[in-house]
């Protein structure tokens, strides 16, 4: 089962629709499940600000639940969800969940339009099978103002260039984050989500 965290952090329906199109059962949960199943995969989507996202996760009980999940549990953070799985963000003052040891900072280069919005190329590092998609070039849809600065380079699953080269995907154990929106990325997003569901264990 795929559990999509529905804590008021954005439009989760499009993510569920993508899984439905792929033939994978999923459910939207505004509260953590009462019983833990090691087979469950968790998706943490999100749009908006870092501190507000953390507050909503704490109010719903998801913050402590996601923080305490075993390292082998498959967790996928999307956009703000990826940032919430990190340690902190310069956008706010609250601590993140901490499953991905990274800090987030704002794009600040002169003349660079912020947020970074639209389609951009994603270059895999070769460290994560979810990017083995069979396309010559990988392009995904982005909309964000902050990017990851991970504690370790080995966490980087893919990079993208927007003024600077930044990590567009991170992975630690079975916790992953993607800064782009696979649910808005058509065939590329569908292929990536299919890989994540079928190949992660």
BATOR-366959 format. One record per residue (C-alpha): residue number from 1; residue in one letter; x negated, y negated, z negated. Coordinates in nm, 3 decimals, always signed. Each point is the difference from the previous one (the first is absolute). Layout:
BEGIN
+-----+---+---------+---------+---------+
|   k | r |    east |   north |      up |
+-----+---+---------+---------+---------+
| NUM | A |       X |       Y |       Z |
...
+-----+---+---------+---------+---------+
//
This chain:
BEGIN
+-----+---+---------+---------+---------+
|   k | r |    east |   north |      up |
+-----+---+---------+---------+---------+
|   1 | X |  +0.000 |  +0.000 |  +0.000 |
|   2 | X |  -0.109 |  -0.356 |  +0.073 |
|   3 | X |  +0.091 |  -0.250 |  -0.267 |
|   4 | X |  +0.014 |  -0.365 |  +0.108 |
|   5 | X |  -0.034 |  -0.246 |  -0.288 |
|   6 | X |  +0.296 |  -0.238 |  +0.019 |
|   7 | X |  -0.068 |  -0.266 |  -0.264 |
|   8 | X |  +0.113 |  -0.309 |  +0.189 |
|   9 | X |  -0.336 |  -0.046 |  +0.172 |
|  10 | X |  +0.127 |  -0.020 |  +0.358 |
|  11 | X |  +0.200 |  +0.174 |  +0.269 |
|  12 | X |  -0.047 |  +0.370 |  -0.068 |
|  13 | X |  +0.272 |  +0.110 |  +0.242 |
|  14 | X |  -0.226 |  -0.029 |  +0.305 |
|  15 | X |  -0.257 |  +0.228 |  -0.162 |
|  16 | X |  +0.263 |  +0.258 |  -0.082 |
|  17 | X |  +0.136 |  -0.025 |  +0.355 |
|  18 | X |  -0.347 |  +0.075 |  +0.135 |
|  19 | X |  -0.025 |  +0.317 |  -0.210 |
|  20 | X |  +0.351 |  +0.099 |  +0.112 |
|  21 | X |  -0.103 |  -0.040 |  +0.365 |
|  22 | X |  -0.298 |  +0.223 |  -0.070 |
|  23 | X |  +0.224 |  +0.263 |  -0.160 |
|  24 | X |  -0.137 |  -0.033 |  -0.355 |
|  25 | X |  +0.240 |  -0.023 |  -0.298 |
|  26 | X |  -0.049 |  -0.304 |  -0.221 |
|  27 | X |  +0.184 |  -0.185 |  -0.274 |
|  28 | X |  +0.005 |  -0.352 |  -0.138 |
|  29 | X |  -0.047 |  -0.018 |  -0.377 |
|  30 | X |  +0.029 |  -0.318 |  -0.206 |
|  31 | X |  -0.122 |  +0.191 |  -0.308 |
|  32 | X |  -0.264 |  +0.272 |  -0.033 |
|  33 | X |  +0.126 |  +0.359 |  +0.017 |
|  34 | X |  +0.068 |  +0.164 |  -0.334 |
|  35 | X |  -0.198 |  +0.309 |  +0.095 |
|  36 | X |  -0.339 |  +0.002 |  +0.171 |
|  37 | X |  -0.059 |  +0.227 |  +0.298 |
|  38 | X |  -0.355 |  +0.036 |  +0.137 |
|  39 | X |  +0.140 |  +0.046 |  +0.351 |
|  40 | X |  +0.166 |  -0.344 |  +0.005 |
|  41 | X |  -0.167 |  -0.272 |  +0.208 |
|  42 | X |  +0.049 |  -0.364 |  -0.101 |
|  43 | X |  +0.021 |  -0.307 |  +0.222 |
|  44 | X |  -0.041 |  -0.345 |  -0.158 |
|  45 | X |  +0.105 |  -0.269 |  +0.252 |
|  46 | X |  +0.010 |  -0.368 |  -0.073 |
|  47 | X |  +0.015 |  -0.359 |  +0.122 |
|  48 | X |  -0.036 |  -0.315 |  -0.209 |
|  49 | X |  -0.235 |  -0.111 |  -0.276 |
|  50 | X |  -0.231 |  +0.216 |  -0.210 |
|  51 | X |  +0.114 |  -0.099 |  -0.352 |
|  52 | X |  +0.369 |  +0.024 |  +0.087 |
|  53 | X |  -0.062 |  +0.346 |  +0.144 |
|  54 | X |  -0.176 |  +0.114 |  -0.317 |
|  55 | X |  +0.282 |  -0.141 |  -0.217 |
|  56 | X |  +0.264 |  +0.186 |  +0.201 |
|  57 | X |  -0.194 |  +0.324 |  -0.025 |
|  58 | X |  -0.032 |  -0.041 |  -0.376 |
|  59 | X |  +0.369 |  -0.083 |  -0.044 |
|  60 | X |  +0.105 |  +0.307 |  +0.196 |
|  61 | X |  -0.245 |  +0.238 |  -0.170 |
|  62 | X |  -0.193 |  +0.065 |  +0.320 |
|  63 | X |  -0.320 |  -0.175 |  -0.112 |
|  64 | X |  -0.091 |  +0.247 |  -0.276 |
|  65 | X |  +0.136 |  +0.295 |  +0.199 |
|  66 | X |  -0.219 |  -0.070 |  +0.304 |
|  67 | X |  -0.299 |  -0.085 |  -0.217 |
|  68 | X |  +0.018 |  +0.333 |  -0.183 |
|  69 | X |  +0.060 |  +0.230 |  +0.298 |
|  70 | X |  -0.273 |  +0.266 |  +0.042 |
|  71 | X |  -0.275 |  -0.091 |  +0.246 |
|  72 | X |  +0.104 |  +0.279 |  +0.237 |
|  73 | X |  +0.349 |  -0.150 |  +0.043 |
|  74 | X |  +0.058 |  -0.144 |  +0.346 |
|  75 | X |  +0.075 |  -0.373 |  -0.026 |
|  76 | X |  +0.017 |  -0.243 |  +0.293 |
|  77 | X |  +0.012 |  -0.377 |  -0.057 |
|  78 | X |  +0.115 |  -0.220 |  +0.288 |
|  79 | X |  -0.092 |  -0.371 |  +0.030 |
|  80 | X |  +0.070 |  -0.154 |  -0.344 |
|  81 | X |  +0.036 |  +0.357 |  -0.126 |
|  82 | X |  -0.364 |  +0.060 |  +0.089 |
|  83 | X |  -0.099 |  -0.310 |  -0.197 |
|  84 | X |  +0.209 |  +0.100 |  -0.302 |
|  85 | X |  -0.191 |  +0.330 |  -0.010 |
|  86 | X |  -0.321 |  -0.200 |  -0.041 |
|  87 | X |  -0.159 |  -0.162 |  -0.303 |
|  88 | X |  +0.085 |  -0.369 |  +0.044 |
|  89 | X |  +0.073 |  -0.279 |  +0.247 |
|  90 | X |  -0.110 |  -0.362 |  +0.014 |
|  91 | X |  +0.367 |  -0.074 |  +0.073 |
|  92 | X |  +0.093 |  +0.074 |  -0.361 |
|  93 | X |  -0.123 |  +0.076 |  -0.350 |
|  94 | X |  +0.154 |  +0.340 |  -0.078 |
|  95 | X |  -0.187 |  +0.330 |  +0.018 |
|  96 | X |  +0.081 |  +0.242 |  +0.278 |
|  97 | X |  +0.079 |  +0.370 |  -0.027 |
|  98 | X |  -0.366 |  +0.086 |  +0.054 |
|  99 | X |  +0.026 |  +0.313 |  +0.214 |
| 100 | X |  -0.208 |  -0.172 |  +0.269 |
| 101 | X |  -0.303 |  -0.179 |  -0.153 |
| 102 | X |  +0.014 |  -0.318 |  +0.205 |
| 103 | X |  +0.061 |  -0.370 |  -0.053 |
| 104 | X |  +0.191 |  -0.217 |  +0.246 |
| 105 | X |  -0.091 |  -0.345 |  +0.123 |
| 106 | X |  +0.157 |  -0.248 |  +0.239 |
| 107 | X |  -0.117 |  -0.070 |  +0.354 |
| 108 | X |  -0.173 |  -0.338 |  -0.034 |
| 109 | X |  -0.197 |  -0.063 |  +0.320 |
| 110 | X |  +0.040 |  -0.347 |  +0.156 |
| 111 | X |  +0.239 |  +0.000 |  +0.295 |
| 112 | X |  +0.129 |  +0.349 |  -0.074 |
| 113 | X |  +0.379 |  +0.020 |  -0.001 |
| 114 | X |  +0.136 |  +0.161 |  -0.317 |
| 115 | X |  +0.183 |  +0.230 |  -0.028 |
| 116 | X |  -0.160 |  +0.243 |  +0.242 |
| 117 | X |  +0.309 |  +0.100 |  +0.196 |
| 118 | X |  +0.049 |  +0.219 |  +0.306 |
| 119 | X |  -0.163 |  +0.295 |  +0.171 |
| 120 | X |  -0.368 |  +0.073 |  -0.055 |
| 121 | X |  -0.247 |  +0.278 |  +0.059 |
| 122 | X |  -0.082 |  +0.246 |  -0.278 |
| 123 | X |  -0.337 |  +0.177 |  +0.013 |
| 124 | X |  -0.015 |  +0.319 |  -0.210 |
| 125 | X |  -0.309 |  +0.071 |  -0.206 |
| 126 | X |  +0.029 |  +0.371 |  +0.073 |
| 127 | X |  +0.066 |  +0.077 |  -0.367 |
| 128 | X |  +0.376 |  +0.060 |  +0.020 |
| 129 | X |  +0.197 |  +0.242 |  +0.215 |
| 130 | X |  +0.311 |  -0.218 |  +0.004 |
| 131 | X |  -0.168 |  -0.202 |  +0.278 |
| 132 | X |  -0.059 |  +0.304 |  +0.222 |
| 133 | X |  +0.285 |  -0.105 |  +0.229 |
| 134 | X |  -0.123 |  +0.080 |  +0.349 |
| 135 | X |  +0.014 |  -0.358 |  +0.128 |
| 136 | X |  -0.297 |  -0.172 |  +0.164 |
| 137 | X |  +0.071 |  -0.316 |  -0.200 |
| 138 | X |  +0.201 |  -0.038 |  -0.320 |
| 139 | X |  +0.216 |  -0.311 |  -0.035 |
| 140 | X |  +0.224 |  -0.079 |  -0.296 |
| 141 | X |  +0.221 |  -0.288 |  -0.110 |
| 142 | X |  -0.126 |  -0.224 |  -0.282 |
| 143 | X |  +0.143 |  -0.278 |  -0.212 |
| 144 | X |  -0.213 |  -0.095 |  -0.303 |
| 145 | X |  -0.207 |  -0.280 |  -0.154 |
| 146 | X |  -0.226 |  +0.206 |  -0.229 |
| 147 | X |  -0.248 |  +0.277 |  +0.076 |
| 148 | X |  -0.184 |  +0.265 |  -0.197 |
| 149 | X |  -0.349 |  -0.017 |  -0.143 |
| 150 | X |  -0.056 |  +0.358 |  -0.123 |
| 151 | X |  -0.246 |  +0.093 |  -0.274 |
| 152 | X |  -0.150 |  +0.268 |  +0.226 |
| 153 | X |  -0.044 |  +0.005 |  +0.378 |
| 154 | X |  +0.087 |  +0.372 |  +0.006 |
| 155 | X |  +0.360 |  -0.095 |  -0.083 |
| 156 | X |  +0.046 |  -0.165 |  +0.341 |
| 157 | X |  +0.212 |  +0.207 |  +0.238 |
| 158 | X |  +0.019 |  -0.258 |  +0.278 |
| 159 | X |  -0.096 |  -0.358 |  +0.078 |
| 160 | X |  +0.152 |  -0.288 |  +0.196 |
| 161 | X |  -0.137 |  -0.334 |  +0.110 |
| 162 | X |  +0.177 |  -0.328 |  -0.074 |
| 163 | X |  -0.259 |  -0.269 |  -0.049 |
| 164 | X |  -0.189 |  +0.258 |  -0.208 |
| 165 | X |  -0.016 |  +0.378 |  +0.009 |
| 166 | X |  +0.230 |  +0.121 |  -0.276 |
| 167 | X |  +0.115 |  +0.343 |  -0.123 |
| 168 | X |  +0.340 |  +0.069 |  +0.155 |
| 169 | X |  +0.024 |  +0.339 |  -0.174 |
| 170 | X |  -0.139 |  +0.142 |  -0.324 |
| 171 | X |  -0.005 |  +0.348 |  -0.147 |
| 172 | X |  -0.096 |  +0.140 |  -0.339 |
| 173 | X |  +0.078 |  +0.367 |  -0.057 |
| 174 | X |  +0.357 |  +0.036 |  +0.135 |
| 175 | X |  +0.097 |  -0.363 |  -0.056 |
| 176 | X |  -0.003 |  -0.208 |  +0.316 |
| 177 | X |  +0.082 |  -0.356 |  +0.091 |
| 178 | X |  +0.057 |  -0.155 |  +0.341 |
| 179 | X |  +0.014 |  -0.377 |  +0.041 |
| 180 | X |  +0.208 |  +0.024 |  +0.318 |
| 181 | X |  +0.363 |  +0.107 |  +0.040 |
| 182 | X |  +0.025 |  +0.349 |  +0.155 |
| 183 | X |  +0.380 |  -0.029 |  +0.001 |
| 184 | X |  -0.034 |  -0.298 |  +0.239 |
| 185 | X |  -0.278 |  +0.149 |  +0.211 |
| 186 | X |  +0.202 |  +0.221 |  +0.235 |
| 187 | X |  -0.181 |  +0.312 |  +0.128 |
| 188 | X |  -0.316 |  -0.077 |  -0.196 |
| 189 | X |  +0.188 |  -0.027 |  -0.327 |
| 190 | X |  +0.207 |  +0.309 |  +0.067 |
| 191 | X |  -0.312 |  +0.205 |  +0.078 |
| 192 | X |  -0.177 |  -0.123 |  -0.313 |
| 193 | X |  +0.293 |  +0.079 |  -0.231 |
| 194 | X |  +0.039 |  +0.340 |  +0.163 |
| 195 | X |  -0.366 |  +0.075 |  -0.069 |
| 196 | X |  +0.033 |  -0.116 |  -0.360 |
| 197 | X |  +0.298 |  +0.225 |  -0.068 |
| 198 | X |  -0.117 |  +0.309 |  +0.185 |
| 199 | X |  -0.373 |  +0.003 |  -0.073 |
| 200 | X |  -0.024 |  -0.133 |  -0.355 |
| 201 | X |  +0.003 |  +0.265 |  -0.268 |
+-----+---+---------+---------+---------+
//
